[in-house]
Amino acid sequence: MSCFRAIFVVSLLALTGCATYEYDIVQPPGVRRHIGHDQDTVITSPPVEYRMRAVEDRLVVRMFNRSNQGLRLVPEQSSVVDPSGQAHPVRGAHLPPSSYTKLVLPPVPHWVPTSPRYGFGMGYGTGFYRGPLLDDEWGYYEPWWDEPQYMAVYEPGESPWNWPADSDVRLVLTFQRGNEGPFTQEWTIRKRRM
């Protein structure tokens, strides 16, 4: 009977599944492509080569400099326009020949604890313990003995935004090579639930 129960639970989990997301390039028309999880979608738009891939619930865009001179991503003229129409800044980067920079959409926060931590030595420290020693005989749990609280912190210049399924994000990237004038490459990318 326990074998039957295990098969039933595994089958039920397989049927419910988790939502996965992939992306489609919808603009410019000449480079319409699908962006999946399995391999990079590579688009060459000289002097930049774009490699895009869906990773978890985000789109990772790597921009490679394929020219023989330095290339600069100009932050003042580059932006990401989220589905609500709000423009978000893009960090600038200098790309020497045969190098790349990465952009994750939407940006990933770093989680840091908000409560102070004290410790000494290697492997020792103070903290809060959640268990039967702190509970009284009626199961009352003191709220100030809760687990550590965390706060989302973004890189300087980044701000949080959401990208719901079946909505578009516009990516406007302006580059400058040497003393030449800047050039802009625009992409419209749609997020799809699979």
N, C-alpha and C positions, 0 to 999 in steps of 0.2 A: 504494500500500500504506500509506503514512503517513497518508493521509486516512481510510482504513478503521480504522487503529489509533486515531486521535484520536476518531472517532465511537464506537468501542468503549469507550474510557476514559470519555468523557463519559456514555455510557449506563450504564456500571457505577456511576459516581458518583451518577447520578440515581436508580438503583435502591436504593442503600444509604441515601442521605439522612442527615440528622441528626435526632435526636429533638427534637421541639418540644413544649412544654408549654402547656396552657391550663387554665383554672380554672372551677369551678362553685360558685355560692353554694347551699349546701344548707340553711342555717338563717339567718334565720327562714323558715318555709314560704311566707309571702306574697310574698317577693322572690326566689324561686329564679330564677337567671339564669345564663347562660353568659358567661364573661369571655374574650375572645379577643385577638389581636394587632392586628386591623385598625382597631378603633375603641374608644373608651371605652364601658364599660358604666356608665350613669348611673342612680343610685338616689337618690331624694329622700326623706329621712327628717328632716323639719323639726326644727330649723333647719339641719341639715347636708345638703349634697349630696355624695354620694360618686361619684367617677369612678375606675373600676378598669380596668386594662389589663394584659395579659401582655406582659412585655418580657424577651426572652431567656429565662432560666430563673427569672425572678422575677415576683412580683405587685407592681404599683405601685398604691397606694391614695392618691388625693388627696382631702382633705376640705375642702370649701368652706363658709365661713360665709355663709349666705343670709339672715341676720337683719339688723336695723338697729342692733344693739348688739354689743359685743364678746363673744366666746365663748372659753372656756379649756378646752383638753384637759388634764385632771387626771392627771398621771403616776402619782401614788400609788395611783390606783384603776383604771388602765388597764394592760392587758397583752396579750401574744400568747402563746398556749399552743401549743407545737410538737407534732408528731405523737407524740412520746414522753411528752407530758403535762407537760413542764417549762414553767413560766411565765417569760416574758422581759419586762423592762420596756419601756415605750413612753415616748419623750421627750415631755415636756409642751410645749405651745405656746399662745401667745395669738393668737387670730385676730380681728383687727378686721373690721368689716363688709366684705363682698366680697373677702375674702382666703382663702388656703388654706394647708394644710401637707401634706407628703407623707410617706408611710410605704412603705418598700420591704421586702418579705418574701421570703426571709430577707435580713437586712441585707447590704449590699455592703461588703467590706473595702477599705481603701485600702492600696496596696502601697508600702512604703518600703524603700530599700536599707539593708542592715545593715552593710555595710563602709564605712569612711570614704572620703570623696572630697576630693581637694585640687585646687585649680585657681587660675588667675590669668588676668586679661584676659578678653577676650570671645572665646568659642569655643575656648579652650585649656584643657587640664586633663590631669591624669595619670589613668591607669587601666590596666586590664589588656588585653593584646592576645592574642587566641587565633588563632594561625596558624602557618605553617611556620617562622617565626623562633624560636619557642619550642619546637618539636618537635625532637628529635634525629633522627639518620638512621634509627633503628629505629622511629620513630613513637611513642616514649614521650612521654607528656604529663604534666607536673608538675601535681598537683592544686591547688597553691596559686595557680596562674595561671588559675583558672577564672573564669567570668563572675561578675558581681556577684550576691550572694544578696539575696533580698527577704523581707520579713516582712509578714504581714497585720496591719493596725491597724484597729480599729473605733472608732466614735465613743464618747465617754464614755457609759456605761450600756448599751451594746449588747454582745451576746455572740453568737458564731457558733452556728448550728444548721442542720440539714439538713431539707429538705422533699422526701422521696421521692415518686414518683408514686403515685397512688391512696391518698393519705393526707390527713387533715384537719388544718387549723389553725383554732384558735378565736381570734377577735379581739374583745377586750372593751375598748370605748372609753367613757370617762366624760367628759362635758362639763359645764361650768357657765356659765350666762349671767347676768351681773350679780349681783344678790343672791339670785337664785332658787336653789333646791336643785339639786344635781347630778342628771343623768340619764344612764343607761347605754344604749348600743346594742351588741348582740352579733351577731357574724357567725360562721358556720362555713363554711369554704371548702375545697373539695377540689381537689387538683392532679391533672390528667389528662395522660397521655402521648398525643400525637396521632399 
